[in-house]
């Protein structure tokens, strides 16, 4: 085992929650030092964006079936819709004197470590350059103005780039060492949220996997020390190509042009004080990504489209009404048809969001603890999202599992154990009732060898988990129930349940779906109107 593998495993083990102790974190929350949830580049010119999402007629069911509308043109209005429905605010909530924003993309603890950027050629209503999206005000901040024909040529006349970065401190303030994991999961949620919103506009999304982290930092201006000063730095995550999938942007040419671009704006400082978490700095270095080769195009197995959801909503409505459930009622049930339809949307399908954004084969599978699904026996099930993984999963887990194929023929769902697992689900999810009171809970089980061979893929495994989570969020809304991601779980208790004894498979994220109980004490306000 080389040094990088050793350091990756050390972080992974030290950041696990265990029955006798939790991963290292702050002993208490310093509320006076809570990070500002909004990054602002003071001095950068602002471009106000129209609130045009209500003009979008695309239905959510069309997207989940891969029936995208004709592509719209790239202009200010349509890009405003893209950002509003993927990264914009969905509501304000209030309790007594406290007020906080909710967004279309979910985040651990609603802390939102993710920042987003647009890189574009000259468009109608928008000049060429690099923009930072400020969701609080629904504006673009024009970070870099570009007046060079080589910049336009680099886009191949085919689309735009969306850049994603993370501010680790926003999560570490509350969650300590484990915060880095949550930043990666949130990045995955954003990848999926962008993919869905782009598809609603008729656009395909592709992760630019060849890009090195240093290139992403250079393109987004994250390496400009003079623009950050004492402000918290942003870690480069990913570039998403939005547009014609057969084309690719010329990143090297863009970097050359940006060397002479005029950059404007200085980042605001989010907190006056900071706590250093060396383990986060270490795993950030270990998973640093250099330029890689263009991956082979993914050719997933074709499967039938999922059945019609219980609630046929427009995409704009479902994107904005998505919420993370805080409590479940412990009574609500869903039909087997609804359950199977949800799982069908977790399978990779060509040019269908959110899976069109990812190019690598599925590396994460779902271990399902089913509690309240009509006509389905409670117990443990496994959704094998990559058929080639089935023999390895069987070999790696308990020999007594049934592995009985169940559900529709096209659905790779296997029944492992008939048993009431509500108490087990609650125990695994840090003793939280929400895991037992749901219709079903699940753990996302990843092929961990991928990360050990190429440490930068450790991040990608969490991203894939976040993409799965975003699909479940929207599917739950369409089924008339609600979902929530669970970052607090006892990793190795899940492994013990499954019979996993080494690092070949690791549980990286948990999720649960059920009948939500709303908190009547909270008041809600529209996202972009003057607040009282």
C-alpha positions in Angstrom: 0.0 0.0 0.0 1.5 3.3 -1.0 1.4 6.6 0.9 -1.7 8.0 -0.8 -3.7 4.9 -0.2 -2.6 4.8 3.4 -3.6 8.4 4.0 -7.0 7.9 2.2 -7.8 4.9 4.4 -6.7 6.7 7.5 -9.1 9.6 6.8 -11.9 7.2 5.9 -11.5 5.2 9.1 -11.0 8.2 11.4 -14.0 10.0 9.9 -16.4 7.1 10.7 -19.0 7.4 13.3 -18.9 4.4 15.7 -21.3 3.1 18.4 -18.9 4.1 21.2 -17.8 7.5 19.8 -18.5 9.9 16.9 -16.0 11.2 14.4 -14.0 14.2 15.7 -16.0 17.3 15.6 -16.5 20.6 17.5 -17.6 20.1 21.1 -20.1 22.9 20.7 -21.4 25.3 18.1 -20.0 28.8 18.1 -23.1 30.5 16.8 -21.4 33.9 16.8 -18.9 32.5 14.3 -21.3 30.6 12.0 -20.2 31.1 8.4 -22.2 33.3 6.1 -24.1 31.0 3.7 -23.5 33.4 0.7 -20.3 34.1 -1.0 -20.1 37.6 -2.5 -17.4 39.1 -4.7 -17.6 42.8 -3.7 -16.7 45.1 -6.6 -17.7 42.7 -9.3 -20.4 44.1 -11.7 -23.8 42.4 -11.2 -26.2 41.2 -13.8 -29.7 40.8 -12.6 -31.4 37.6 -13.7 -35.1 37.3 -14.6 -37.2 34.9 -12.6 -38.4 33.0 -15.6 -38.8 29.4 -14.3 -42.6 29.7 -14.4 -42.4 30.0 -18.2 -41.0 26.4 -18.4 -43.6 23.9 -19.4 -41.5 20.7 -19.1 -43.0 18.0 -17.0 -40.9 16.1 -14.5 -42.2 12.8 -15.8 -40.9 13.7 -19.3 -37.3 14.1 -17.9 -37.3 10.9 -15.9 -38.3 9.0 -19.0 -35.6 10.7 -21.1 -38.1 12.6 -23.3 -36.3 16.0 -23.4 -37.9 19.0 -25.1 -36.2 20.7 -28.1 -33.1 22.5 -26.9 -33.6 26.2 -26.1 -31.0 28.7 -27.2 -28.3 29.8 -24.8 -29.2 33.3 -23.6 -29.6 35.2 -20.4 -33.2 34.2 -19.8 -32.7 30.5 -20.2 -29.5 30.4 -18.2 -31.4 32.2 -15.5 -33.8 29.3 -15.4 -31.0 26.8 -15.3 -29.5 28.4 -12.2 -32.8 29.3 -10.5 -34.0 25.6 -10.7 -30.8 24.0 -9.7 -28.9 26.4 -7.4 -31.4 29.1 -6.6 -33.4 29.7 -3.5 -36.7 27.8 -3.2 -38.1 29.5 0.0 -37.3 31.4 3.2 -38.2 29.8 6.5 -38.7 31.6 9.8 -39.1 30.7 13.5 -39.5 33.6 15.9 -36.7 36.1 15.0 -34.6 33.5 13.1 -34.7 33.4 9.3 -32.9 31.1 6.8 -33.0 30.3 3.1 -33.8 26.9 1.5 -32.4 26.1 -1.9 -33.3 23.8 -4.8 -30.1 21.9 -4.2 -30.1 20.2 -0.7 -27.1 20.4 1.7 -26.0 18.7 4.9 -27.4 20.8 7.7 -28.5 23.4 5.2 -25.0 24.8 5.3 -24.4 24.9 1.6 -20.6 24.7 1.1 -21.1 24.7 -2.7 -20.4 27.7 -5.0 -21.2 27.8 -8.7 -19.9 29.6 -11.7 -20.8 30.1 -15.4 -18.2 30.3 -18.2 -19.7 31.3 -21.5 -19.0 32.9 -24.9 -20.8 36.0 -25.9 -24.6 35.3 -25.7 -27.8 37.3 -26.1 -28.0 39.5 -22.9 -24.6 38.2 -21.6 -21.1 39.1 -22.5 -18.3 36.6 -22.6 -16.4 35.6 -19.4 -16.6 34.0 -16.0 -19.5 34.6 -13.7 -20.2 33.7 -10.1 -23.8 32.9 -9.2 -25.1 34.6 -6.0 -28.3 32.7 -5.2 -29.4 35.1 -2.4 -30.0 37.8 -5.0 -30.4 35.6 -8.1 -27.6 37.6 -9.9 -24.4 36.8 -11.8 -21.3 38.5 -10.6 -19.1 39.2 -13.6 -15.7 38.0 -12.3 -13.7 38.0 -15.5 -14.5 39.9 -18.7 -13.1 38.3 -21.9 -12.7 40.0 -25.3 -10.7 37.5 -27.3 -12.0 35.4 -30.3 -10.0 32.5 -29.0 -12.4 32.3 -26.0 -15.4 32.0 -28.2 -13.7 29.4 -30.4 -12.9 27.3 -27.2 -16.6 26.7 -26.7 -17.0 24.9 -30.1 -20.2 26.9 -30.7 -22.0 24.3 -28.7 -22.7 25.2 -25.1 -21.5 26.6 -21.8 -19.6 25.4 -18.7 -20.9 25.3 -15.1 -18.2 25.2 -12.5 -18.6 23.9 -9.0 -16.4 24.5 -5.9 -16.7 23.9 -2.2 -15.9 25.9 0.9 -15.0 23.2 3.4 -15.2 25.5 6.4 -19.0 26.0 6.0 -19.5 22.3 6.9 -16.5 21.9 9.2 -17.9 24.6 11.5 -20.7 22.2 12.5 -19.4 18.7 11.6 -15.7 18.8 12.0 -13.6 16.1 10.3 -16.6 14.4 8.6 -17.5 17.6 6.9 -15.3 16.8 3.8 -17.5 13.9 3.1 -20.6 16.0 3.2 -19.1 18.6 0.9 -18.6 15.8 -1.7 -22.1 14.5 -1.3 -23.5 18.1 -1.7 -21.4 18.4 -4.9 -23.1 15.3 -6.2 -26.5 16.7 -5.4 -25.6 19.9 -7.4 -24.4 17.8 -10.4 -27.7 16.1 -10.5 -29.7 19.3 -9.9 -27.9 21.0 -12.8 -28.5 18.0 -15.0 -32.2 17.9 -14.3 -32.6 21.7 -14.9 -30.5 21.6 -18.1 -32.6 18.7 -19.4 -35.8 20.7 -18.7 -34.4 23.2 -21.2 -33.5 20.5 -23.7 -29.8 20.5 -22.9 -27.5 17.5 -22.2 -25.0 17.6 -19.3 -21.6 16.0 -19.2 -19.0 16.0 -16.4 -15.6 17.2 -17.9 -13.7 14.3 -16.3 -10.4 15.1 -18.0 -10.0 18.5 -16.2 -7.3 18.7 -13.6 -8.1 20.4 -10.3 -5.6 23.1 -11.0 -7.3 23.8 -14.4 -10.7 24.1 -12.7 -9.2 26.5 -10.1 -7.6 28.6 -12.9 -10.8 28.8 -14.9 -13.0 29.7 -11.9 -10.4 32.2 -10.5 -10.0 30.2 -7.3 -6.2 30.4 -7.5 -6.2 34.2 -7.4 -4.9 34.9 -3.9 -5.3 38.7 -4.4 -9.0 38.2 -4.8 -9.5 36.2 -1.6 -7.1 37.7 1.0 -8.3 36.6 4.4 -11.5 35.1 2.9 -12.1 31.4 3.0 -10.7 29.7 -0.1 -12.8 27.5 -2.4 -11.7 24.0 -3.4 -12.2 23.2 -7.1 -14.6 20.4 -7.7 -15.9 19.9 -11.2 -16.8 21.4 -14.5 -20.0 20.5 -16.2 -20.4 20.9 -20.0 -24.0 21.9 -20.9 -24.9 21.6 -24.5 -24.1 19.3 -27.4 -22.6 16.1 -25.9 -20.5 15.3 -28.9 -18.5 18.5 -28.5 -15.9 19.4 -25.8 -14.6 22.8 -24.7 -10.9 23.6 -25.2 -9.8 24.2 -21.6 -6.2 24.9 -22.4 -7.2 27.7 -24.8 -9.5 29.2 -22.2 -6.8 29.2 -19.6 -4.4 31.0 -22.0 -7.0 33.7 -22.7 -7.8 34.1 -19.0 -4.2 35.0 -18.3 -4.8 38.4 -19.8 -8.5 38.8 -18.7 -9.6 41.5 -16.4 -10.7 40.0 -13.1 -13.0 42.0 -10.8 -14.3 41.5 -7.3 -12.9 40.4 -3.9 -14.4 37.5 -1.9 -16.2 38.3 1.4 -14.9 36.7 4.6 -17.5 34.2 5.9 -16.3 34.0 9.6 -14.0 36.0 11.7 -12.5 32.9 13.4 -11.7 29.5 12.0 -10.9 26.0 13.4 -8.3 24.1 11.4 -9.1 20.4 10.7 -5.8 18.9 9.5 -7.5 15.7 8.4 -9.6 17.7 5.9 -6.5 19.4 4.5 -4.8 16.0 4.2 -7.7 14.3 2.4 -8.0 17.3 0.1 -4.3 16.9 -0.9 -4.6 13.1 -1.2 -7.6 13.3 -3.6 -6.1 16.1 -5.7 -6.7 15.3 -9.4 -4.3 15.7 -12.3 -5.4 15.8 -15.9 -6.7 12.4 -17.0 -7.5 10.8 -20.3 -11.0 11.2 -21.8 -13.0 8.3 -20.4 -14.7 5.8 -22.7 -18.3 6.6 -23.5 -20.7 4.8 -21.2 -23.1 2.4 -22.9 -25.6 1.4 -20.2 -28.1 -1.4 -20.5 -31.4 -0.2 -21.9 -34.4 -0.7 -19.7 -38.1 0.4 -19.9 -39.1 3.8 -18.8 -40.4 4.1 -15.3 -44.2 4.1 -14.7 -46.1 7.3 -14.4 -45.6 8.9 -10.9 -48.6 9.4 -8.6 -48.3 13.2 -9.0 -47.7 14.6 -12.5 -45.9 17.9 -11.7 -44.1 20.4 -13.8 -40.3 20.2 -13.3 -40.1 23.8 -12.1 -42.7 23.1 -9.4 -41.1 19.8 -8.2 -37.6 21.4 -8.1 -38.8 24.2 -5.9 -41.1 22.2 -3.6 -38.4 19.6 -2.8 -37.7 19.6 0.9 -35.7 17.4 3.3 -38.1 15.7 5.7 -37.3 16.3 9.4 -39.7 13.7 10.8 -41.8 10.8 9.4 -45.2 9.7 10.7 -44.4 6.0 11.0 -47.7 5.1 9.3 -47.5 6.1 5.6 -47.1 3.3 3.1 -46.3 3.4 -0.6 -47.4 0.9 -3.3 -45.0 -1.6 -4.7 -45.4 0.0 -8.1 -44.3 3.4 -6.8 -41.4 1.8 -5.1 -40.3 -0.1 -8.2 -40.7 3.1 -10.3 -38.4 5.0 -7.8 -35.8 2.4 -8.1 -36.0 2.3 -11.9 -35.0 6.0 -11.9 -31.8 5.1 -10.0 -30.6 3.0 -13.0 -28.3 4.6 -15.5 -30.1 5.4 -18.8 -28.4 7.0 -21.8 -29.0 10.8 -22.2 -31.5 10.7 -19.3 -30.9 13.0 -16.3 -29.3 12.9 -13.9 -27.2 10.0 -15.2 -26.3 11.7 -18.5 -23.8 13.8 -16.4 -21.7 10.9 -15.4 -19.5 9.0 -17.8 -18.2 6.1 -15.6 -20.1 2.9 -15.0 -22.2 2.7 -11.8 -20.1 2.1 -8.8 -22.6 2.6 -6.0 -25.5 0.1 -5.1 -28.4 0.5 -2.8 -29.0 -1.8 0.2 -32.6 -1.2 1.0 -34.3 -1.7 4.4 -38.0 -2.0 3.5 -40.5 -1.2 6.2 -43.8 -0.1 4.7 -44.3 -1.0 1.0 -47.5 -2.6 0.0 -47.3 -6.2 -1.2 -43.6 -6.3 -0.4 -42.3 -8.3 2.5 -40.3 -6.2 5.0 -36.7 -6.9 5.0 -33.3 -6.4 3.3 -33.1 -5.9 -0.4 -30.2 -5.0 -2.8 -30.5 -2.9 -5.9 -27.5 -3.9 -8.1 -27.1 -0.9 -10.4 -24.2 -2.5 -12.4 -25.0 -6.1 -13.4 -21.3 -7.0 -13.4 -21.1 -6.3 -9.7 -23.6 -9.1 -8.7 -21.1 -11.9 -8.4 -18.7 -9.8 -6.3 -21.5 -8.6 -4.0 -22.6 -12.1 -3.4 -19.1 -13.2 -2.6 -18.4 -10.3 -0.3 -21.6 -10.5 1.8 -23.2 -13.1 4.1 -23.4 -16.5 2.5 -26.9 -17.1 4.0 -28.5 -14.2 2.0 -31.3 -15.4 -0.3 -30.5 -13.2 -3.4 -34.0 -13.9 -4.7 -34.8 -11.8 -7.8 -38.0 -9.8 -7.2 -39.9 -7.0 -8.8 -40.2 -6.3 -12.6 -37.9 -8.3 -14.9 -35.9 -5.3 -15.9 -35.2 -4.2 -12.3 -32.0 -5.7 -10.8 -33.6 -6.0 -7.3 -32.8 -8.9 -5.0 -34.5 -10.0 -1.8 -31.8 -10.9 0.8 -33.5 -11.3 4.2 -37.2 -11.3 5.4 -37.2 -9.4 8.7 -38.5 -6.3 10.4 -35.5 -4.0 10.3 -36.9 -0.9 11.7 -34.9 -1.1 14.9 -31.8 -1.9 13.0 -32.3 1.0 10.6 -32.7 3.4 13.6 -29.6 2.0 15.3 -27.5 2.3 12.1 -28.6 5.9 11.5 -27.3 7.2 14.8 -30.4 6.2 16.7 -32.6 8.5 14.6 -36.4 7.6 14.5 -36.6 8.9 10.9 -34.9 5.8 9.6 -37.5 3.5 11.3 -40.6 5.6 10.7 -40.1 5.7 6.9 -41.4 3.6 4.1 -37.9 2.5 3.4 -34.3 3.4 4.3 -31.2 2.6 2.3 -27.4 2.6 2.5 -25.3 3.5 -0.6 -22.7 0.8 -0.9 -19.7 1.8 -3.0 -17.0 -0.2 -4.8 -14.2 1.2 -2.6 -11.3 -0.4 -4.6 -11.8 2.3 -7.2 -10.7 4.9 -4.7 -7.7 2.9 -3.5 -6.5 2.5 -7.1 -7.1 6.2 -8.0 -7.6 8.3 -4.9 -9.2 11.2 -6.7 -12.1 8.9 -7.4 -12.9 8.8 -3.7 -14.6 12.2 -4.4 -16.4 10.7 -7.4 -17.9 7.9 -5.3 -19.5 10.5 -3.0 -20.6 12.5 -6.0 -22.4 9.4 -7.3 -24.1 9.0 -3.9 -25.3 12.6 -4.1 -26.6 12.1 -7.6 -28.6 9.0 -6.3 -29.9 11.1 -3.5 -31.1 13.9 -5.7 -33.0 11.4 -7.9 -34.6 10.0 -4.7 -35.6 13.4 -3.5 -37.5 14.2 -6.7 -39.0 10.7 -7.0 -40.3 11.0 -3.5 -42.0 14.3 -4.3 -43.5 12.8 -7.4 -44.8 9.9 -5.3 -46.5 12.2 -2.9 -44.1 11.5 0.0 -40.8 13.0 1.0 -37.2 12.0 1.5 -34.1 13.1 3.4 -30.4 12.3 3.2 -28.7 11.0 6.4 -25.1 11.8 6.8 -25.0 10.6 10.4 -24.8 6.8 10.4 -22.5 4.1 11.9 -20.6 3.0 8.9 -19.4 -0.3 10.2 -22.7 -1.3 11.7 -24.1 -1.2 8.2 -21.1 -3.3 7.1 -21.8 -5.8 9.9 -25.5 -6.1 8.8 -24.4 -6.9 5.2 -21.5 -9.1 6.2 -18.8 -6.9 4.6 -15.5 -7.6 6.3 -12.9 -5.5 4.4 -12.7 -2.3 2.4 -13.9 -3.8 -0.9 -17.3 -2.3 -0.2 -18.0 0.7 2.0 -21.2 2.5 2.9 -20.9 6.2 2.1 -24.4 7.8 2.4 -27.8 6.9 3.8 -31.3 7.9 2.7 -34.8 7.5 3.8 -38.3 8.0 2.3 -41.6 8.3 4.0 -44.6 10.4 5.0 -43.3 13.7 6.3 -44.5 15.5 9.4 -44.3 19.2 8.9 -43.2 21.6 11.7 -46.2 23.9 12.1 -44.1 26.4 14.1 -42.3 27.5 11.0 -43.4 30.3 8.6 -42.6 30.2 4.9 -41.9 33.0 2.5 -41.3 33.2 -1.3 -37.6 33.1 -2.2 -37.2 36.3 -4.1 -39.7 38.8 -2.6 -39.0 41.4 0.0 -38.9 39.6 3.4 -40.9 41.0 6.3 
